[in-house]
């Protein structure tokens, strides 16, 4: 994948699999973040953030410091796990009743 720049000779290449397919997943995660924050579900978000970090840190070590590895760990590991943890919460209705009772 060629990086775009206006400076001549400053473009580089980023090896590895382009991870553009993760962008809709990231959008899903950011929407759920906003909904759950707005609903006042900060406690669940804090716990889920800890779970996400526990999964993400070993993936960073495994990535080996390469740019493609770091992007894969972030896109597939961190954002993917966040999509699962936030999706589980969104599909359960407990946070809705808690938000409505405020």
C-alpha positions in Angstrom: 0.0 0.0 0.0 1.5 3.3 -1.0 1.3 6.2 1.5 0.2 9.5 -0.1 2.2 12.7 0.4 2.7 16.0 -1.5 6.4 16.0 -0.9 8.5 14.4 -3.7 10.4 11.4 -2.4 8.7 11.3 1.0 6.2 8.5 0.1 6.7 5.2 1.7 5.3 1.7 1.6 3.4 -0.1 4.2 3.8 -3.8 3.9 1.2 -6.3 4.9 -2.5 -6.7 4.4 -4.4 -3.5 4.0 -6.8 -3.3 6.9 -9.4 -1.0 5.4 -12.1 -3.7 6.0 -11.8 -2.9 9.7 -13.1 0.6 9.2 -16.8 -0.3 9.4 -16.0 -2.3 12.6 -14.3 0.7 14.1 -17.4 2.8 13.2 -19.6 0.3 14.9 -17.3 0.5 18.0 -17.3 4.3 18.1 -21.1 4.5 17.8 -21.6 2.0 20.6 -19.1 3.9 22.7 -21.2 7.1 22.3 -24.4 5.3 23.0 -23.2 3.6 26.2 -21.4 6.8 27.4 -24.6 8.7 26.8 -26.6 6.1 28.7 -24.3 6.5 31.7 -22.8 3.0 31.4 -19.3 4.1 32.4 -18.7 1.2 34.8 -19.2 -1.4 32.1 -17.0 0.6 29.7 -14.2 0.7 32.3 -14.4 -3.1 32.9 -14.6 -3.8 29.2 -11.6 -1.5 28.6 -9.6 -3.6 31.0 -10.6 -6.8 29.2 -9.7 -5.2 25.9 -6.3 -4.2 27.2 -5.5 -7.7 28.5 -6.2 -9.1 25.0 -4.4 -6.2 23.2 -1.1 -6.2 25.1 0.1 -9.7 24.2 -0.8 -9.0 20.5 1.4 -5.9 20.6 4.3 -8.1 21.8 3.5 -10.7 19.2 3.4 -8.1 16.4 7.2 -7.7 16.7 7.4 -4.0 16.2 6.7 -4.0 12.4 4.2 -1.4 11.2 2.0 -4.0 9.6 2.1 -6.1 12.7 1.1 -3.1 14.9 -1.8 -2.2 12.6 -3.0 -5.8 12.6 -2.8 -6.0 16.4 -4.8 -2.7 16.7 -7.3 -3.3 14.0 -8.0 -7.0 14.4 -7.1 -7.3 18.1 -8.1 -4.2 19.9 -10.9 -2.9 17.7 -12.2 -6.5 17.2 -12.3 -7.2 20.9 -14.0 -3.9 21.6 -16.6 -4.7 19.0 -17.3 -8.0 20.8 -17.4 -6.6 24.3 -19.5 -3.5 23.4 -21.8 -5.6 21.1 -22.5 -8.0 23.9 -23.5 -5.1 26.1 -25.6 -3.4 23.5 -27.6 -6.5 22.7 -28.5 -7.0 26.4 -31.2 -4.7 27.5 -30.1 -4.0 31.1 -28.3 -0.8 30.2 -31.5 0.6 28.6 -33.6 0.1 31.7 -30.8 1.6 33.8 -30.6 4.7 31.5 -34.3 5.1 31.5 -34.6 5.0 35.3 -32.3 8.0 35.8 
